[in-house]
């Protein structure tokens, strides 16, 4: 049994929804990436700060 063919308006609506879903997914991925990058920068700063403090002790 063949699926019912969609008319043009239904295809447009479906494509718009798929694009919106893709955009939402991309936004979530970008936010996770930004959070990971911020965590890396913060960890690096703390590491450098500890080196500076340890260097002052000697």
Secondary structure, 3 states (H helix, E strand, C coil): CCCCCCCHHHHHHHHHHHHHHHHHHHHHHHHHHHHHHHHHHHHHHHHHHHHHHHHHHC
